[in-house]
Amino acid sequence: MSKAVIVGGGIGGLAAALALSRQGHRAVVLERAPEFAEIGAGIQIAPNGIHALDRLGLGRAVRASAVHMAELRFMDGVTGDHVVSLPLTEEYQRRFGNPYVVVHRAELHTLLLEACLASDAVELRGSSAVVGYEQDGRTATVLLESGERITGDGVIGADGIHSAIRQQLVGDGPPRISGITVYRAVIPMEQVPEELRWSTSVTWWAGPHCHFVHYPIAGGKYLNLAASSDNGATEATAGVPVSEEFVRREFGALGPSAHRLLELGEGWKSWVLVDRDPVDDWTDGRVTLLGDAAHPMLHYAAQGACQALEDAVLLGELLDCSADEFPQRFEKYNAERRLRTARVQLAARESIRLWHPAGQDAVARNALLSSLSARELHDQVAWMHGVREFGQQQEADRQHHIRSTVEKGKRI
């Protein structure tokens, strides 16, 4: 039985282990932390992510535990006006084949973890920080911080945006600092005013150089709050506590309706957002990357987890082979994923132009969005949400060659 060493025990790493085990391979998952656990709060899963979970045997469980959304609701955060909603029910689900749902990140991670624990082909090892790799053409070996070496027929780096495997394989230095800070909090739904308790909506309040998103999680018991400020931050930070007063001041440009929700938040923490430019190659012989290690993106397209799941499913399906073919299959996986994931990375950056205009630019944006029909709105997201075969390059992706899109992204 062939053996793959997977670095990183998050959503992408566990999904990859499950996908490989379903092809008859053994998977050893190495997690830096002592326990396999997921931090963070809400996560949105579009139909393409549900399709991937179906292929892993977890789609039904996710549909059962998730909150099903009826709309993506766009509000003018200054005036409080409802600009437009992208409906997510009948026509959307017929077209894309699945619902749009939100879950707590830990819920999805737990489902993947339980599936891996139930598999005799998956071994999970905590307290296993990886610092690099080496290979000899027949095998690949990861090097642990402890000095231990673990060898397999292939290595999959799913160790996130600060990936040690990427650092050696790609060598593109630290992540790009976006200049945007996001502030997050979770509040009980019972505290939310009835008239703002849109329990089946992902809602955006767009303002000048800022926006505020919220949606229900944990079966609708809580409201997840995420407020982004384009404040020119220059240093990457993560999980820094901030006061309620600071958050209110930071989003002073938003109107009273948005502030009624912001003022309910307690225990706010902040993150300065980072990502990376797309790259052509994230594979080196018997070593490849997956998820945020391969194509880290800002969360504004709500596709980070979905793209990691797509990666895992395609990689698993391509590895219906002996260990001798792993390098060729890794290259094929890289080739079939790089254009789509690059386009999503850069779309997430470009979305700032939608959320953050001020004055007449915001008026023009509102007029454009409100003029679109439901079908036209669905057309805008079809290339992301409608994909079911994750290795097939859609014509729209072919027209966005990675080199030209990288340059476009750098100008944003």
C-alpha positions as semicolon CSV with decimal commas, in nm:
position;residue;x (nm);y (nm);z (nm)
1;M;0,000;0,000;0,000
2;S;0,140;0,338;-0,102
3;K;0,193;0,599;0,168
4;A;0,153;0,977;0,154
5;V;0,277;1,213;0,422
6;I;0,042;1,511;0,462
7;V;0,175;1,817;0,641
8;G;-0,106;2,006;0,816
9;G;-0,417;1,882;0,992
10;G;-0,663;2,153;0,891
11;I;-0,958;2,122;0,655
12;G;-0,742;2,073;0,345
13;G;-0,504;1,824;0,501
14;L;-0,778;1,606;0,647
15;A;-0,976;1,619;0,322
16;A;-0,665;1,507;0,133
17;A;-0,607;1,220;0,375
18;L;-0,966;1,106;0,335
19;A;-0,949;1,135;-0,045
20;L;-0,628;0,933;-0,064
21;S;-0,755;0,667;0,174
22;R;-1,055;0,615;-0,054
23;Q;-0,808;0,529;-0,332
24;G;-0,639;0,261;-0,123
25;H;-0,340;0,465;-0,007
26;R;-0,219;0,514;0,350
27;A;-0,198;0,872;0,477
28;V;0,002;1,004;0,772
29;V;-0,117;1,351;0,874
30;L;0,131;1,563;1,070
31;E;-0,008;1,853;1,273
32;R;0,210;2,114;1,444
33;A;-0,033;2,163;1,737
34;P;-0,069;1,896;2,006
35;E;-0,434;1,839;1,916
36;F;-0,621;1,829;1,588
37;A;-0,854;2,126;1,622
38;E;-0,976;2,418;1,413
39;I;-0,982;2,780;1,521
40;G;-1,202;3,051;1,377
41;A;-1,577;3,091;1,353
42;G;-1,800;3,086;1,048
43;I;-1,728;2,945;0,707
44;Q;-1,935;2,972;0,391
45;I;-1,965;2,673;0,158
46;A;-2,094;2,731;-0,195
47;P;-2,230;2,448;-0,413
48;N;-1,886;2,363;-0,552
49;G;-1,768;2,293;-0,197
50;I;-2,073;2,078;-0,127
51;H;-2,004;1,882;-0,448
52;A;-1,651;1,816;-0,319
53;L;-1,783;1,704;0,018
54;D;-2,027;1,471;-0,160
55;R;-1,729;1,305;-0,329
56;L;-1,569;1,259;0,013
57;G;-1,887;1,105;0,153
58;L;-1,963;1,399;0,385
59;G;-2,208;1,609;0,186
60;R;-2,517;1,476;0,360
61;A;-2,371;1,536;0,706
62;V;-2,273;1,893;0,618
63;R;-2,616;1,971;0,472
64;A;-2,775;1,839;0,792
65;S;-2,562;2,046;1,032
66;A;-2,529;2,367;0,829
67;V;-2,753;2,671;0,811
68;H;-2,894;2,697;0,458
69;M;-2,880;3,049;0,319
70;A;-3,162;3,204;0,115
71;E;-2,972;3,509;-0,010
72;L;-2,649;3,705;-0,028
73;R;-2,776;4,043;0,086
74;F;-2,593;4,363;-0,013
75;M;-2,662;4,676;0,194
76;D;-2,535;5,029;0,165
77;G;-2,365;5,054;0,503
78;V;-2,391;5,434;0,516
79;T;-2,755;5,487;0,420
80;G;-2,884;5,151;0,542
81;D;-3,056;5,091;0,206
82;H;-3,098;4,740;0,071
83;V;-2,921;4,750;-0,267
84;V;-2,967;4,397;-0,402
85;S;-2,987;4,032;-0,300
86;L;-2,849;3,735;-0,487
87;P;-3,111;3,463;-0,428
88;L;-2,982;3,119;-0,327
89;T;-3,298;2,912;-0,337
90;E;-3,491;2,746;-0,621
91;E;-3,331;2,876;-0,943
92;Y;-2,985;2,896;-0,787
93;Q;-2,999;2,539;-0,656
94;R;-3,138;2,402;-0,981
95;R;-2,857;2,568;-1,174
96;F;-2,570;2,481;-0,942
97;G;-2,698;2,154;-0,799
98;N;-2,656;2,225;-0,428
99;P;-2,742;2,479;-0,157
100;Y;-2,523;2,759;-0,025
101;V;-2,462;2,697;0,345
102;V;-2,272;2,832;0,644
103;V;-2,123;2,628;0,926
104;H;-1,892;2,684;1,216
105;R;-1,542;2,607;1,093
106;A;-1,495;2,361;1,380
107;E;-1,808;2,169;1,272
108;L;-1,665;2,100;0,926
109;H;-1,325;2,016;1,069
110;T;-1,482;1,773;1,317
111;L;-1,670;1,589;1,042
112;L;-1,348;1,546;0,845
113;L;-1,155;1,447;1,157
114;E;-1,411;1,184;1,254
115;A;-1,403;1,037;0,904
116;C;-1,024;1,014;0,919
117;L;-1,032;0,858;1,266
118;A;-1,275;0,597;1,135
119;S;-1,034;0,497;0,857
120;D;-0,767;0,236;0,921
121;A;-0,568;0,393;0,637
122;V;-0,523;0,733;0,807
123;E;-0,276;0,799;1,089
124;L;-0,298;1,130;1,277
125;R;0,006;1,267;1,462
126;G;0,002;1,586;1,667
127;S;0,301;1,783;1,800
128;S;0,477;1,718;1,469
129;A;0,609;2,048;1,335
130;V;0,764;2,005;0,989
131;V;1,055;2,226;0,881
132;G;1,139;2,090;0,536
133;Y;1,165;1,793;0,302
134;E;1,404;1,594;0,085
135;Q;1,357;1,331;-0,181
136;D;1,559;1,076;-0,374
137;G;1,338;1,004;-0,677
138;R;1,176;0,697;-0,523
139;T;1,055;0,842;-0,190
140;A;1,001;1,177;-0,019
141;T;1,088;1,252;0,343
142;V;0,973;1,531;0,574
143;L;1,204;1,669;0,838
144;L;1,050;1,744;1,176
145;E;1,157;2,016;1,415
146;S;1,239;1,741;1,662
147;G;1,491;1,588;1,422
148;E;1,267;1,297;1,331
149;R;1,230;1,201;0,965
150;I;0,915;1,050;0,815
151;T;0,930;0,895;0,470
152;G;0,653;0,817;0,224
153;D;0,592;0,776;-0,146
154;G;0,480;1,138;-0,167
155;V;0,445;1,452;0,045
156;I;0,149;1,691;0,038
157;G;0,205;2,029;0,199
158;A;-0,127;2,148;0,342
159;D;0,034;2,360;0,611
160;G;-0,127;2,693;0,535
161;I;-0,014;3,033;0,419
162;H;0,309;3,013;0,622
163;S;0,385;2,667;0,483
164;A;0,734;2,532;0,553
165;I;0,694;2,306;0,250
166;R;0,613;2,603;0,026
167;Q;0,905;2,800;0,165
168;Q;1,141;2,532;0,038
169;L;0,951;2,444;-0,280
170;V;0,851;2,790;-0,408
171;G;1,072;3,018;-0,201
172;D;0,860;3,331;-0,247
173;G;0,924;3,477;0,097
174;P;0,667;3,610;0,342
175;P;0,301;3,660;0,244
176;R;0,177;3,986;0,090
177;I;0,027;4,221;0,348
178;S;-0,306;4,349;0,215
179;G;-0,329;4,664;0,425
180;I;-0,671;4,548;0,548
181;T;-0,757;4,457;0,906
182;V;-1,053;4,235;0,986
183;Y;-1,222;4,238;1,327
184;R;-1,421;3,932;1,435
185;A;-1,671;3,853;1,709
186;V;-1,959;3,611;1,771
187;I;-2,283;3,706;1,948
188;P;-2,588;3,503;2,057
189;M;-2,867;3,538;1,802
190;E;-3,114;3,617;2,079
191;Q;-2,934;3,950;2,130
192;V;-2,992;4,057;1,770
193;P;-3,288;4,293;1,713
194;E;-3,574;4,113;1,538
195;E;-3,576;4,353;1,244
196;L;-3,205;4,279;1,177
197;R;-3,221;3,907;1,247
198;W;-3,186;3,791;0,887
199;S;-3,133;3,430;0,984
200;T;-3,101;3,293;0,631
201;S;-2,886;3,568;0,483
202;V;-2,518;3,641;0,445
203;T;-2,529;4,019;0,473
204;W;-2,273;4,278;0,362
205;W;-2,282;4,642;0,474
206;A;-2,053;4,830;0,234
207;G;-1,897;5,162;0,333
208;P;-1,611;5,394;0,239
209;H;-1,287;5,197;0,277
210;C;-1,463;4,939;0,493
211;H;-1,737;4,680;0,504
212;F;-1,910;4,459;0,757
213;V;-2,035;4,102;0,704
214;H;-2,251;3,884;0,925
215;Y;-2,429;3,550;0,904
216;P;-2,566;3,285;1,141
217;I;-2,360;2,987;1,258
218;A;-2,403;2,690;1,494
219;G;-2,748;2,606;1,367
220;G;-2,854;2,970;1,391
221;K;-2,773;3,008;1,761
222;Y;-2,505;3,269;1,701
223;L;-2,431;3,551;1,460
224;N;-2,080;3,564;1,319
225;L;-1,950;3,921;1,274
226;A;-1,655;4,017;1,051
227;A;-1,579;4,383;0,986
228;S;-1,298;4,484;0,746
229;S;-1,115;4,817;0,745
230;D;-0,881;4,926;0,465
231;N;-0,662;5,103;0,720
232;G;-0,321;5,060;0,556
233;A;-0,188;4,812;0,812
234;T;0,175;4,727;0,735
235;E;0,250;4,448;0,981
236;A;0,092;4,101;0,980
237;T;-0,083;4,026;1,310
238;A;-0,330;3,757;1,413
239;G;-0,584;3,726;1,692
240;V;-0,502;4,057;1,861
241;P;-0,776;4,162;2,109
242;V;-0,929;4,504;2,054
243;S;-1,188;4,698;2,254
244;E;-1,551;4,749;2,160
245;E;-1,488;5,123;2,160
246;F;-1,201;5,086;1,913
247;V;-1,419;4,886;1,670
248;R;-1,697;5,145;1,691
249;R;-1,450;5,422;1,608
250;E;-1,286;5,226;1,327
251;F;-1,622;5,188;1,154
252;G;-1,758;5,532;1,233
253;A;-1,835;5,589;0,863
254;L;-2,107;5,324;0,872
255;G;-2,461;5,430;0,949
256;P;-2,684;5,353;1,249
257;S;-2,830;5,026;1,120
258;A;-2,488;4,863;1,080
259;H;-2,374;5,009;1,411
260;R;-2,666;4,854;1,597
261;L;-2,509;4,516;1,519
262;L;-2,147;4,619;1,560
263;E;-2,220;4,754;1,907
264;L;-2,344;4,412;2,017
265;G;-2,003;4,256;1,957
266;E;-1,783;4,165;2,252
267;G;-1,442;4,006;2,273
268;W;-1,334;4,144;1,936
269;K;-1,008;4,016;1,788
270;S;-0,824;4,150;1,486
271;W;-0,623;4,003;1,199
272;V;-0,423;4,188;0,935
273;L;-0,508;4,002;0,615
274;V;-0,236;3,846;0,403
275;D;-0,228;3,645;0,082
276;R;0,016;3,558;-0,196
277;D;0,043;3,606;-0,570
278;P;-0,047;3,299;-0,775
279;V;0,240;3,083;-0,900
280;D;0,264;2,849;-1,197
281;D;0,424;2,557;-1,015
282;W;0,364;2,424;-0,668
283;T;0,494;2,071;-0,734
284;D;0,847;1,932;-0,703
285;G;0,877;1,566;-0,796
286;R;0,710;1,370;-0,519
287;V;0,611;1,683;-0,327
288;T;0,310;1,906;-0,392
289;L;0,105;2,173;-0,217
290;L;-0,267;2,201;-0,142
291;G;-0,509;2,464;-0,017
292;D;-0,364;2,779;0,138
293;A;-0,011;2,642;0,103
294;A;-0,061;2,639;-0,275
295;H;-0,293;2,935;-0,337
296;P;-0,370;3,143;-0,027
297;M;-0,643;3,400;-0,083
298;L;-0,826;3,675;0,097
299;H;-1,158;3,554;0,235
300;Y;-1,371;3,797;0,034
301;A;-1,471;3,542;-0,230
302;A;-1,567;3,294;0,048
303;Q;-1,383;3,023;-0,146
304;G;-1,076;2,934;0,058
305;A;-1,215;2,615;0,209
306;C;-1,403;2,527;-0,110
307;Q;-1,085;2,547;-0,317
308;A;-0,895;2,331;-0,066
309;L;-1,174;2,072;-0,085
310;E;-1,165;2,082;-0,465
311;D;-0,787;2,030;-0,450
312;A;-0,821;1,731;-0,221
313;V;-1,091;1,562;-0,428
314;L;-0,909;1,603;-0,759
315;L;-0,574;1,495;-0,614
316;G;-0,734;1,187;-0,460
317;E;-0,902;1,094;-0,787
318;L;-0,579;1,141;-0,984
319;L;-0,390;0,915;-0,745
320;D;-0,573;0,604;-0,861
321;C;-0,230;0,466;-0,941
322;S;0,081;0,305;-0,798
323;A;0,345;0,505;-0,612
324;D;0,566;0,499;-0,924
325;E;0,325;0,741;-1,093
326;F;0,293;0,992;-0,807
327;P;0,527;1,255;-0,960
328;Q;0,339;1,255;-1,292
329;R;0,001;1,267;-1,118
330;F;0,118;1,551;-0,890
331;E;0,218;1,748;-1,201
332;K;-0,120;1,683;-1,362
333;Y;-0,300;1,796;-1,048
334;N;-0,092;2,118;-1,043
335;A;-0,161;2,185;-1,412
336;E;-0,534;2,131;-1,379
337;R;-0,577;2,346;-1,068
338;R;-0,347;2,645;-1,111
339;L;-0,555;2,860;-1,345
340;R;-0,882;2,821;-1,156
341;T;-0,726;2,884;-0,816
342;A;-0,529;3,183;-0,950
343;R;-0,850;3,336;-1,080
344;V;-1,020;3,293;-0,742
345;Q;-0,720;3,442;-0,560
346;L;-0,729;3,753;-0,774
347;A;-1,109;3,780;-0,772
348;A;-1,092;3,795;-0,392
349;R;-0,852;4,090;-0,417
350;E;-1,059;4,264;-0,682
351;S;-1,374;4,239;-0,471
352;I;-1,242;4,522;-0,254
353;R;-1,342;4,752;-0,540
354;L;-1,700;4,638;-0,487
355;W;-1,708;4,673;-0,107
356;H;-1,514;4,994;-0,041
357;P;-1,612;5,280;-0,280
358;A;-1,714;5,616;-0,136
359;G;-1,936;5,903;-0,250
360;Q;-2,045;5,902;-0,616
361;D;-1,852;5,582;-0,681
362;A;-2,070;5,408;-0,422
363;V;-2,384;5,556;-0,579
364;A;-2,277;5,424;-0,921
365;R;-2,201;5,082;-0,774
366;N;-2,542;5,064;-0,610
367;A;-2,715;5,160;-0,934
368;L;-2,528;4,892;-1,128
369;L;-2,594;4,615;-0,875
370;S;-2,961;4,701;-0,833
371;S;-3,010;4,683;-1,211
372;L;-2,907;4,316;-1,231
373;S;-3,166;4,040;-1,248
374;A;-3,137;3,722;-1,041
375;R;-3,016;3,534;-1,349
376;E;-2,752;3,799;-1,420
377;L;-2,634;3,782;-1,060
378;H;-2,611;3,404;-1,087
379;D;-2,411;3,446;-1,407
380;Q;-2,155;3,649;-1,214
381;V;-2,080;3,364;-0,970
382;A;-2,135;3,067;-1,203
383;W;-1,765;3,021;-1,278
384;M;-1,697;2,977;-0,904
385;H;-2,009;2,812;-0,766
386;G;-2,110;2,601;-1,065
387;V;-1,801;2,384;-1,114
388;R;-1,848;2,013;-1,046
389;E;-1,552;1,853;-1,226
390;F;-1,257;2,014;-1,051
391;G;-0,995;1,912;-1,303
392;Q;-1,169;2,038;-1,613
393;Q;-1,059;2,384;-1,719
394;Q;-1,358;2,597;-1,807
395;E;-1,322;2,825;-2,109
396;A;-1,349;3,129;-1,882
397;D;-1,046;3,006;-1,689
398;R;-0,845;2,951;-2,007
399;Q;-0,895;3,318;-2,089
400;H;-0,734;3,425;-1,763
401;H;-0,378;3,310;-1,810
402;I;-0,194;3,312;-1,484
403;R;0,086;3,550;-1,583
404;S;-0,146;3,825;-1,699
405;T;-0,371;3,788;-1,397
406;V;-0,078;3,812;-1,158
407;E;0,016;4,149;-1,307
408;K;-0,345;4,261;-1,286
409;G;-0,355;4,158;-0,919
410;K;-0,044;4,357;-0,841
411;R;-0,213;4,677;-0,962
412;I;-0,513;4,640;-0,731
